[in-house]
Amino acid sequence: MNVLVADASVILKWILPPGSEDYQQQAWAIIDAVGDRRVEIKVPSLWFFEVGNLLARRYPAQAEQQLGDLLAALGPGESLSAPDWQRQIVTLTTRHRVTFYDAAYHALAVVNEGIFVTADEKYLKAVGDDKHAMHLKDWR
């Protein structure tokens, strides 16, 4: 099964109101692929804090329920103790001058021989052509 690492920009599209985000159709297609067992989702544990921050600030009435639903679906995330993952995060951060937390998602895809999917165009521009990273708009 193919491993897919979705960052907060993708995860949020699964739960924000329909039509409120670009590329929501592609994000929902990822959910279909998970349901059909074509891909396995992996996320670093920081997804909870990134997504929770936006939900609590913009949608406080729904934040607790939505975070609970996402936690049930995605789990707590990848453990921070994996040395290969840590090394890869540092490598990506220093090589491409990106943030450590953005590189955490990408690095998780690299060490799992998967694909990192994001809507963060600035990040993708910084890392250039990378077989482990793709823009959400290109998801099929």
Secondary structure, DSSP 8 states (H G I E B T S, - for coil): -EEEEE-HHHHHHHHS-TTSSTTHHHHHHHHHHHHTTSEEEE-BTTHHHHHHHHHHHH-HHHHHHHHHHHHHHH-S-B-TT-HHHHHHHHHHHHHHT--HHHHHHHHHHHHTT-EEEE--HHHHHHH-S-TTEEEGGG--
